[in-house]
Amino acid sequence: MKKSRLKIIKATNSQTSVPIASLRATDEIHLNIEDYFLSQGLYYDRRKNYYKNLGKSADQIISIPYLSQIITAIALREPNNSRARPSTLIKNDEEYMKIFSKEYDVDIYTRGVQIQKLVETSLKTFSPELSTSQIGDLKFHVAMFLVADALKKLTYGPNEIKNIDISLITPEKITQTITTVKEIYDSLGSTNKVAKSQDFVTAIFGKLGEIIAEHREFLKKQSLASKKDSESK
């Protein structure tokens, strides 16, 4: 089945300019995502321009390539690839299955969109003002940082994303994260090439490691203090 799909994709691409997303759009998982998105006030652009033609808000319409970028960044922890090759993330069957797996709870896709939208809103109002290119360079890395920080884990399963409490991702928290990620971005040269590099991701995880270690130390001290209080009573 996978081989035949690859043949179809290759043959189609060599003859026409049909987007890869259109060839994937009839897969069952995309039907499930579309149904679930509707229940959450989102419109999955599985059928190109279908919801646009119905007059739905562009901000609520989520394309397959865009969702692929989000999941690649926050679930696979590869925001550099989200930035570097948005149109080819689902071209390869193996990579496609990592993004759109039947093993994933459909809610991770909604949660991912919610987090990404919050990030992009904050980036547009960030001070000092960021250019369109800078926003593009930072948005997926910031989203990944927020997810890992919320879960307090450097490695996590995609399904854990559904457990993130969106109410805890406040504008203040996002702004703080943007500042941290931008400092790393600037230290590496603040270029589009940096955003597409593994070095940027590695540096971000280095910072996350420090934050998570501090959090664990705090919890440890809290636990010891609580234990002492109990023993003294």
C-alpha positions, -999 to 999 in steps of 0.1 A, spaced: 0 0 0 28 24 10 48 16 -22 18 21 -44 11 55 -27 47 65 -33 43 56 -70 12 76 -73 28 106 -56 59 104 -78 39 99 -110 15 127 -102 42 151 -93 61 144 -125 30 152 -146 11 179 -127 15 203 -98 -10 186 -75 0 193 -39 11 163 -19 -15 172 8 -43 167 -17 -31 131 -23 -32 124 15 -64 142 22 -87 112 19 -68 92 45 -91 82 74 -71 102 99 -77 134 81 -115 127 81 -113 122 119 -93 154 124 -117 174 103 -147 161 124 -129 168 156 -118 202 146 -154 211 137 -164 203 173 -137 227 185 -146 256 162 -118 249 137 -120 241 100 -96 216 85 -87 225 50 -87 189 38 -106 199 7 -88 229 -7 -107 262 -1 -139 243 9 -143 263 42 -129 295 26 -157 293 0 -182 288 29 -170 322 43 -152 308 74 -126 329 90 -91 324 76 -77 323 112 -99 293 119 -90 273 88 -61 249 93 -43 234 62 -27 200 62 8 214 55 4 239 84 -8 212 108 22 190 96 46 218 106 30 222 140 31 185 149 67 182 135 77 210 158 59 201 190 55 163 189 86 153 169 106 181 184 120 192 150 110 229 146 140 233 123 124 210 98 91 228 102 108 259 91 131 244 65 108 222 44 71 229 50 60 216 17 78 182 19 72 171 55 46 145 44 61 135 10 78 105 25 55 78 39 77 71 69 78 107 79 41 111 71 32 83 96 52 100 123 31 131 119 -3 115 112 -3 83 132 -34 63 142 -17 58 176 -21 95 183 -51 109 202 -69 133 178 -69 159 206 -31 165 202 -38 181 168 -63 206 184 -40 213 213 -11 219 189 -31 244 169 -42 262 200 -7 266 213 7 276 179 -20 303 174 -13 317 209 24 319 200 19 336 167 -4 362 183 22 370 209 50 372 183 31 398 163 27 420 193 62 414 208 84 443 217 108 451 201 88 445 169 98 414 150 99 412 112 78 387 93 109 367 86 119 366 123 84 355 133 87 327 107 121 317 121 109 317 157 73 305 159 77 268 158 107 268 181 88 289 206 59 264 205 81 235 210 98 252 240 64 259 256 53 223 252 85 208 267 84 234 295 48 227 302 54 189 304 87 195 322 103 169 299 130 170 273 116 138 257 79 130 257 53 110 238 31 129 213 0 119 232 12 137 263 5 170 246 -32 165 251 -26 168 289 -13 204 286 -35 229 304 -38 257 279 -49 282 306 -13 279 320 2 291 288 -4 328 295 6 358 274 33 365 300 46 330 298 47 331 260 65 365 260 90 352 285 96 322 262 99 343 231 126 364 248 145 333 258 143 316 224 152 349 206 183 353 228 195 319 216 185 327 180 205 360 182 235 344 198 237 320 169 235 347 142 197 354 140 194 342 104 170 320 84 198 295 82 200 294 120 163 287 122 167 257 99 197 243 118 199 215 144 223 237 164 194 260 172 173 231 185 202 217 205 208 251 222 171 254 230 171 219 247 202 229 266 183 259 281 152 237 287 174 212 305 185 240 329 149 251 335 136 215 341 165 207 365 157 239 385 121 229 386 129 194 399 153 208 425 125 232 437 100 203 440 126 183 459 132 211 484 94 215 487 90 179 494 117 179 521 102 210 537 68 194 538 82 162 553 100 182 581 67 200 589 49 167 591 75 152 614 75 183 637 38 181 644 
